[in-house]
Amino acid sequence: MSVSEQVGGVSAPRVPDPVSVLVVEDDATIRRAVQLSLERYGYQVAVAMNGLDGLEAFRAGRHDLLILDVMLPELDGIGLCRRIREQSLVPVLMMSARGDALDVVSGLEAGADDYVVKPVDTPVLVARIRTLLRRATFRPAQPETTPARGAGPANPAVASADTGTTPAELVFGDLSVNTLGLDVHRDGQPVPLTPTELRLLLEFAAAPGAVLDRRRLLRDVWDYGWEGDTRVVDLCVLRLRKKIGAGRIETVRGFGYKLVRD
């Protein structure tokens, strides 16, 4: 872990408001380096050295984001992530020393939002943290509710080619998505989605029937450029399918995915 706090000679910027990050890492050197680095950026950092201590620290505190090592004693990072997802949608960033496909897939399947491979430079880690926090506080632009004169009723729940408004309630078969309240229901029952899953669903819902390729989704949902790993898209789509229905998102081989309208 690099503890350099400058990028191109510029001192590390401070986060505007204190953000609490829980770091669960058994390697004392890495744990301390991450803690000091993030504190220099203005984050409040709590630490734990094994999975069970991490679970206890998570339950005892109110943290905005978790950083979990994959290989942890007592309870590994994958198991810890699953336990956390049973009760919280807090953003989770996994750290893997090897970057093995199995580690990545297992972490994302357990509910992690993203992963980094150790050693990771501090600016890269902070950039990932900021991206996850932006997703967690994401609010889409509200649709125009005041139509032009003669354009028709100002009902945001009704899409109109004349008014050009965006519907607040999008319905796809048994699935409904409220783009204002950010509520998702299936067969009338609420569907709990992580911030990343919700942003992914909103991308599909904004263009139903259109094929969205993985690189576009990395850019628009994960805020990544071409260096992003498309496995995070595939695994998040898999998790989303389990929650909204396997047939709701269709794979178009060689291209990407699309949301089925009916």
C-alpha positions as CSV (number, residue, x, y, z in Angstrom):
1,M,0.0,0.0,0.0
2,S,1.5,3.3,-1.0
3,V,1.1,6.0,1.6
4,S,2.0,8.8,-0.7
5,E,-0.5,11.6,-0.3
6,Q,0.3,13.7,-3.4
7,V,-0.9,13.3,-6.9
8,G,1.2,15.2,-9.4
9,G,2.6,17.4,-6.6
10,V,-0.8,18.4,-5.3
11,S,-1.6,17.8,-1.7
12,A,-4.3,15.4,-0.8
13,P,-7.7,17.2,-0.8
14,R,-9.9,16.9,2.3
15,V,-13.4,15.4,2.2
16,P,-16.0,18.1,2.9
17,D,-17.8,16.2,5.7
18,P,-16.4,13.5,8.0
19,V,-17.0,10.1,6.4
20,S,-16.7,7.0,8.5
21,V,-14.8,4.1,6.9
22,L,-14.4,0.7,8.6
23,V,-11.2,-1.2,7.4
24,V,-11.0,-4.9,8.2
25,E,-7.5,-6.2,7.4
26,D,-5.4,-8.7,9.3
27,D,-2.0,-7.5,8.0
28,A,-1.0,-4.9,10.6
29,T,1.3,-3.0,8.1
30,I,-1.4,-2.7,5.5
31,R,-4.1,-1.9,8.0
32,R,-2.1,0.9,9.5
33,A,-1.0,2.3,6.1
34,V,-4.6,2.4,4.9
35,Q,-5.8,4.0,8.1
36,L,-3.1,6.7,8.1
37,S,-3.6,7.4,4.4
38,L,-7.4,7.8,4.6
39,E,-7.1,9.9,7.7
40,R,-4.9,12.3,5.8
41,Y,-7.7,12.6,3.3
42,G,-10.1,13.6,6.1
43,Y,-11.9,10.3,6.6
44,Q,-12.7,8.9,10.0
45,V,-11.3,5.4,10.1
46,A,-12.1,2.5,12.4
47,V,-10.1,-0.7,12.1
48,A,-10.5,-4.4,12.9
49,M,-8.0,-7.3,12.5
50,N,-10.3,-10.2,11.8
51,G,-13.8,-11.0,10.4
52,L,-15.6,-11.5,13.7
53,D,-14.1,-8.2,15.2
54,G,-15.1,-6.5,11.9
55,L,-18.7,-7.7,12.3
56,E,-18.8,-6.5,15.9
57,A,-17.4,-3.1,14.9
58,F,-19.9,-2.8,12.1
59,R,-22.8,-3.5,14.4
60,A,-21.5,-1.2,17.1
61,G,-20.8,1.8,14.8
62,R,-22.4,3.7,12.0
63,H,-20.1,3.5,9.0
64,D,-20.5,5.0,5.6
65,L,-18.3,2.5,3.8
66,L,-16.5,-0.8,4.5
67,I,-13.2,-2.0,3.2
68,L,-12.8,-5.8,3.7
69,D,-9.8,-7.9,3.0
70,V,-10.7,-11.2,1.4
71,M,-8.4,-13.4,3.4
72,L,-9.3,-12.8,7.1
73,P,-9.0,-15.1,10.1
74,E,-12.0,-16.1,12.2
75,L,-14.5,-15.1,9.4
76,D,-13.2,-14.4,5.9
77,G,-14.1,-11.3,4.0
78,I,-16.6,-13.1,1.8
79,G,-18.5,-14.5,4.8
80,L,-18.3,-11.1,6.5
81,C,-19.7,-9.4,3.4
82,R,-22.6,-11.9,3.3
83,R,-23.4,-11.3,7.0
84,I,-23.4,-7.5,6.5
85,R,-25.6,-7.7,3.4
86,E,-28.2,-9.5,5.6
87,Q,-28.8,-6.3,7.4
88,S,-27.3,-3.4,5.5
89,L,-26.8,-1.9,2.0
90,V,-23.7,0.0,3.1
91,P,-21.1,0.3,0.2
92,V,-18.5,-2.5,0.5
93,L,-15.1,-2.5,-1.2
94,M,-13.2,-5.8,-1.2
95,M,-9.4,-6.0,-1.2
96,S,-7.7,-9.0,-2.7
97,A,-3.9,-9.7,-2.5
98,R,-4.0,-11.8,-5.6
99,G,-6.8,-10.5,-7.7
100,D,-7.7,-14.1,-8.6
101,A,-10.9,-14.5,-10.6
102,L,-12.4,-16.7,-7.8
103,D,-11.7,-14.0,-5.2
104,V,-13.3,-11.3,-7.4
105,V,-16.3,-13.4,-8.3
106,S,-16.9,-14.6,-4.8
107,G,-16.7,-11.1,-3.3
108,L,-19.1,-9.6,-5.9
109,E,-21.5,-12.5,-5.5
110,A,-21.5,-12.0,-1.8
111,G,-22.8,-8.4,-2.3
112,A,-19.6,-6.3,-2.6
113,D,-19.9,-3.2,-4.8
114,D,-16.3,-3.2,-6.0
115,Y,-12.9,-4.6,-5.4
116,V,-9.2,-3.5,-5.6
117,V,-6.1,-5.6,-5.8
118,K,-3.3,-5.1,-3.3
119,P,-1.0,-3.3,-3.3
120,V,-3.0,-0.3,-4.3
121,D,-1.9,3.3,-4.4
122,T,-3.8,5.7,-2.0
123,P,-5.1,7.9,-4.8
124,V,-6.6,4.9,-6.5
125,L,-8.2,3.7,-3.3
126,V,-9.6,7.1,-2.5
127,A,-11.0,7.4,-6.0
128,R,-12.8,4.1,-5.6
129,I,-14.2,5.2,-2.2
130,R,-15.5,8.5,-3.6
131,T,-17.2,6.7,-6.5
132,L,-18.9,4.3,-4.1
133,L,-20.0,7.2,-1.9
134,R,-21.4,9.1,-4.9
135,R,-23.4,6.0,-5.8
136,A,-24.7,5.6,-2.3
137,T,-26.0,9.2,-2.3
138,F,-27.2,9.1,-5.8
139,R,-30.4,11.1,-6.6
140,P,-31.6,11.3,-10.2
141,A,-32.8,14.6,-11.7
142,Q,-36.4,15.1,-11.0
143,P,-38.7,15.1,-14.1
144,E,-40.2,18.3,-15.3
145,T,-43.6,18.6,-13.7
146,T,-44.8,21.9,-15.1
147,P,-45.6,21.5,-18.8
148,A,-45.4,24.3,-21.3
149,R,-48.7,26.2,-22.0
150,G,-51.1,23.8,-23.8
151,A,-48.8,20.8,-23.3
152,G,-51.3,18.9,-21.1
153,P,-51.5,17.8,-17.5
154,A,-48.5,18.2,-15.2
155,N,-48.5,14.6,-13.9
156,P,-44.9,13.3,-13.5
157,A,-46.2,9.7,-13.4
158,V,-47.4,10.0,-17.0
159,A,-44.9,10.1,-19.9
160,S,-45.9,12.3,-22.7
161,A,-44.3,12.8,-26.1
162,D,-45.9,16.3,-26.1
163,T,-44.5,17.5,-22.8
164,G,-41.2,15.5,-23.0
165,T,-41.5,14.7,-19.3
166,T,-39.9,11.6,-17.8
167,P,-42.4,9.3,-15.9
168,A,-41.8,9.0,-12.2
169,E,-43.2,5.4,-12.2
170,L,-41.8,3.0,-14.7
171,V,-43.6,-0.4,-15.1
172,F,-42.1,-3.5,-16.7
173,G,-44.5,-6.4,-16.3
174,D,-44.5,-7.2,-12.5
175,L,-41.7,-4.8,-11.9
176,S,-42.2,-1.1,-11.0
177,V,-39.5,1.5,-10.5
178,N,-40.2,4.9,-8.9
179,T,-37.5,7.2,-10.3
180,L,-38.2,9.9,-7.7
181,G,-38.6,8.0,-4.5
182,L,-36.1,5.4,-5.7
183,D,-38.4,2.6,-4.7
184,V,-38.5,-0.7,-6.6
185,H,-41.4,-3.2,-6.2
186,R,-42.0,-6.6,-7.7
187,D,-45.5,-8.0,-7.5
188,G,-46.3,-5.2,-5.1
189,Q,-43.5,-6.2,-2.7
190,P,-40.5,-4.0,-2.1
191,V,-37.2,-5.1,-3.6
192,P,-34.1,-4.1,-1.5
193,L,-31.3,-3.0,-3.8
194,T,-27.8,-1.8,-3.0
195,P,-26.9,1.6,-4.4
196,T,-25.0,0.0,-7.3
197,E,-27.8,-2.4,-8.1
198,L,-30.3,0.5,-8.1
199,R,-28.1,2.7,-10.4
200,L,-27.7,-0.3,-12.8
201,L,-31.5,-0.9,-12.8
202,L,-32.1,2.8,-13.5
203,E,-29.7,2.7,-16.5
204,F,-31.7,-0.2,-17.9
205,A,-35.1,1.4,-17.1
206,A,-34.1,4.6,-18.9
207,A,-33.6,2.7,-22.1
208,P,-35.9,-0.4,-22.0
209,G,-35.3,-2.8,-24.9
210,A,-32.0,-1.1,-25.8
211,V,-28.8,-3.2,-25.6
212,L,-26.3,-1.6,-23.2
213,D,-22.7,-2.8,-23.5
214,R,-20.6,-3.5,-20.5
215,R,-18.2,-0.6,-21.1
216,R,-21.0,1.8,-21.2
217,L,-22.3,0.5,-17.9
218,L,-18.9,0.7,-16.4
219,R,-18.7,4.3,-17.4
220,D,-22.2,5.3,-16.4
221,V,-22.8,3.2,-13.3
222,W,-19.3,2.6,-11.9
223,D,-17.8,5.8,-13.2
224,Y,-14.9,3.9,-14.7
225,G,-13.1,4.4,-17.9
226,W,-11.7,1.7,-20.1
227,E,-9.5,0.3,-17.4
228,G,-12.5,-1.1,-15.4
229,D,-13.1,-4.8,-15.1
230,T,-16.3,-5.9,-16.8
231,R,-16.7,-8.8,-14.4
232,V,-18.2,-6.3,-11.9
233,V,-21.0,-5.7,-14.4
234,D,-21.7,-9.3,-15.0
235,L,-21.8,-10.2,-11.3
236,C,-24.0,-7.2,-10.5
237,V,-26.4,-8.1,-13.3
238,L,-26.5,-11.6,-11.8
239,R,-27.4,-10.3,-8.4
240,L,-30.0,-7.9,-9.9
241,R,-31.6,-10.8,-11.8
242,K,-32.1,-12.7,-8.6
243,K,-34.0,-9.8,-7.1
244,I,-36.1,-8.6,-10.0
245,G,-36.6,-11.9,-12.0
246,A,-34.1,-13.9,-14.1
247,G,-35.9,-13.1,-17.3
248,R,-36.2,-9.4,-16.8
249,I,-32.6,-8.6,-18.0
250,E,-31.7,-10.5,-21.2
251,T,-28.1,-11.2,-22.3
252,V,-27.3,-10.3,-25.9
253,R,-24.2,-12.4,-26.6
254,G,-21.3,-10.4,-27.8
255,F,-22.9,-7.1,-27.1
256,G,-24.3,-6.7,-23.5
257,Y,-27.6,-6.7,-21.7
258,K,-31.1,-5.2,-22.2
259,L,-34.2,-4.8,-20.0
260,V,-37.2,-6.7,-21.3
261,R,-40.2,-4.4,-21.6
262,D,-43.0,-6.9,-20.8
